[in-house]
Amino acid sequence: MLRRFIAGLLAMTLALPVHAEPSDDVLDALQLDALLTIMRDEGVAYGQEMATDMFAGGQNAHWQSLLDQIYDISKMEQLVRAQFGAALGDADTDSLLAFFNSDLGKQVVKLELSARQAMIDDAIEQAARQSYYDAEDKDLRGVTAFIEANDLIEANVTGALNASFQFYRGLVDGGGFEMSEGEILSDVWAQEDETRVDTREWLYGFLMMAYGPLDEDELDAYVAFSSSPEGRALNQALFAGFNQMYDDISYALGLAAAQQMQGQDL
């Protein structure tokens, strides 16, 4: 799903200069650099787990080198900024910056980054997921409102299934498997129910951990901001940027995995 992947075959972006745009200021306020560092750690950990599951010899130095190439933060940042800026369009960036430069906005960003970093630890992630099942409905009200305002479950399920499709494509293109596009789609859609359950558990666990320190009025204010035209535009632009990033990295991982299985160099 959305939280675990990102790409290395992004050579087409390397020659593009980075210009300061209002959308860049928004991403800076969201601490994109810190978020991408966490995503890289998530991705490398996922790639190492994948090696254990897929390769007879498990993790080795060559595979780690491939992971380091795939999870290149500078390439990840260039792609996210380009896609985010294009998707954000003429949205009111002044309003976005006013919120995320406010005390509440800064606190929200800090809490989200802290919770995401913590959940790289499998034990903490499992505890966060369990907290969702242990919570009463009244304790979930604010988080549920935030999830619904941003359509987070369906958007993340769609992103995860698309990333899975790209991973299969990479495996096939790299010679790891022989599958038709129809067979890939069938396998991906078969994952939908499991992906939705996993997404719901992770999102609720993560958001409950992140927003736990906020009082009711603060969380309500954040939900109201997310429901505004500016908040919705931001959410859509973030998904545009990160979904493309996840698609690219998933394809790169599939391609690298196929070649690793065959003992080839990337």
N, C-alpha and C positions, 0 to 999 in steps of 0.2 A: 504494500500500500504506500500512500503518499509519503510517509515519513522515512522510508528505508532506502531509496534509490537515487542515482544521478549519473550524468554521462561523461564519457571521455572522448568519443569520436566527434569533436566539435571544432575540427580544424577550420571550418568555414567561418568561424567567428574570430579566429585569431588575428586576422588582418584588419578587423574593424576597430577604429579608434573609439575610445570611450569619451563621450561628451557629457558635460554637466547639463542635466535636464531637470525640470521640476519633479519628474518621476524618480530620478536618482535621489533627490532630497528626501522623498517619502521613504524609499528603501533604506537610506541612511538612518532615518528616524526609527525604522523598524529593526535596525542593527543587522542588516543582511549579512555582513561579514561574519558576525558571531553565529548567526543561524546556519550559514553554510559550513562553518567549521564543525558544528554539531552534526549536520547532515553528513559531512564527510566521515566523521567517526562512526555514525550509524551505518553508513554504507560499507565501510571497510569491515566492520564487525559482521555485517550480513554476508559480505563476500567470503569471509573466512569460514563462517558457518556453512555456506554453500559448498565450499571446497571439501569439507568433511562429508557432505551428503552426496556429492556428485563425482568426486575423483578418487580413484583407487588409492593413490598415495596421499590424499588429503592436501592440506596446506603446504606450500613450499615457497622458496624464495622467488621463483619465477612468477607464480600466481600473485604473490604480494606485490611484485613490481608492476604487474598488470593492473592491480587494484589502485596503486598509487597513480598510474597514468589515467585511469578512468575517473577517479575522484580528485581531479585537479581543480582546486578551488577557483583559480583565476578563470578557467574556462567556464566553470559553472556560473560564476558571477556575470560574465559577459553575456551568456545566453539568457539568464534570468532578467537582467536589466533590459536587454533588447526586447524580449517578449512582453515583459511587464509594461514597459513604456508604450509599446504599440497598442496593447490592450487597454491601458488606462486612458489613452486618447486625451480628450479635453476635459476630463473630470476636474472638479474643483480641488486642486492640490493644496490650496491655501487652507481649506477647511480640514483636510487630512493632516497637514502639518500642525495646525493649531491644536488638534486633538492629541496627536502623538508627542508633541512637545509640551503638553500639559503635565501636571503632576500625575494625574490618573493614567494618561497615555504612557508615560515613561514607566510607571509601575506595572502596567499590563505587559509591556514588552519584556521587562525584567523578569516578571513571574513566568511568562511563557518560556523564555529561554532557559531559566533555571529548571523548570519542570521537565523540559525536553532533554536537557543534559542529564538529569537524574535518571530518566527512563531508559537511557542506554544500558543501565544495569538491569539485567534480566530479573533479579529479585525485586527491585523497586517497581519495574513494569508490572510484574505479576501481582504485587501488592496493590498497585493502583487499579488494575483491572478488577481485583476482588472488591475493592472499595466501592466500585459501581454496583456490584451485586448486593453488597451489604447496606447500601444507602436506602433511605426511605424516600418516597416520592417527593415529599416537601423539600428534601435536601437536594434534589436534582432539578428543582424548578428553574433556577437561574441558568444553569448549564444547558438544560433542555431548550430554554428560550434562545440562548446564543446559538446552539447547533441548528435550530429550526430557522432562525433569522438568516443564517449563512448557508443553509442547505448542505451542511457539512457531510452528512452521511452519504447521501446520494452522489455528491460531487467527488468524494474520496473513493467511493466504490467504483465509479466510472474511471477515475484516474488509475486506480490499482489494476483494473481489468485491462485498460489500454497498455499499461506498463508490462503486464504479463504477456500480452500479445506481442509486444516488441521484443521481449526476452526470447520467446519462441522463434520469432523471425530471425533473431541473431543466431540462435542455435542451428536453425535450418540453413541459413546463408553461410554459416561457418562450417557446414558439413557434419554437425554433430548428430542430426536426425534428418530423416526424410518424412516430411509432412506437407500436405497441401494446405493452402490457406483456410479451406473449409474445415479441415481437421483441427487446425490451430484454433479457429474460432469456437469450434465445438468444445474443445478442452478448456478454453478460457471461460466460456459461459457456464460450464459445469462448476466453476469455482465461485459463481456469483453468491450463492447463499452463504458459504463459508466466509467469503470475503466481507459480506455485509455484517455478519456476526462479529468477526475480528475487528472491523472498523468501528462498530458501535462500542465494543469493549474498550478499545484503545482510546478513542476520542473521549468517552466519558471519564475514564481513568485519568487521562492527561489533563483535561480541563478542570476536573474536580481538584486535582493537585495544584494546578496553576492558579486557579481563581479562589482557592480556599481562603487565602488571606484577605480577599476583598470583602467588604461588608455588602449588605443587600443593595443599598443605594448605589454603591460604586459599580456593582455588576449590572444593575438595571441601566445605569448610564451608558455602560459599554455596549449593552444589547441595543439600546436606543440608537447609539452611534452606528452600530453595525447594520441596523435596519434602515438608516437614512440612505438617500441616493448616493452620497459620497462613499458611505461604508460599503454599499453593495458594489459600486464600481471598483473599489479597492479589492474586495474579495474576489471578484471575477478576474481582475488583472493578476492577482497573486496566483490563482489557479492556472491562468494562461501561462505564466512564466514558469511555475514549478512543474506543471504537468509536462510541458515540453522537455524540461530538464530530466524528469523522471523517464520519459519515453526514450530519450537519447541514451541515458545511462543503462537502461534495461536492455536496449539493443546491443550496446557495447559489451555488457556483461554476458549476454547470450553468445555473442561472437567470440569473446575471449574464452568462455567456457568450452565452446565447441573446439577451439584450437588447442586449448589445454588438454582436452580429452584425447586429442590426436597427437599430442606432443609437438605441436607446431608453435612457432613464434607469432606473436600478434603483428 
